[in-house]
Amino acid sequence: MKNLKKLNRQQQKEINGGGKIVKCSADDQCGVLQCCKYGVCIYSDIPICTLLE
């Protein structure tokens, strides 16, 4: 684990999959296959968000 280096902000932005963080208060504010958890939209493998709770 000592061979890991900290990434600077520019390197973090270049990582694929590091999409835009969307804040929310309800599931309908998120996109397809996303659920509102802890105030942000997160991707979910299942389409029904209420099953996650």
Secondary structure, 3 states (H helix, E strand, C coil): CCCCCCCCHHHHHHCCCCCCCCECCCHHHCCCCEEEECCEEEECCCCCHHHHC
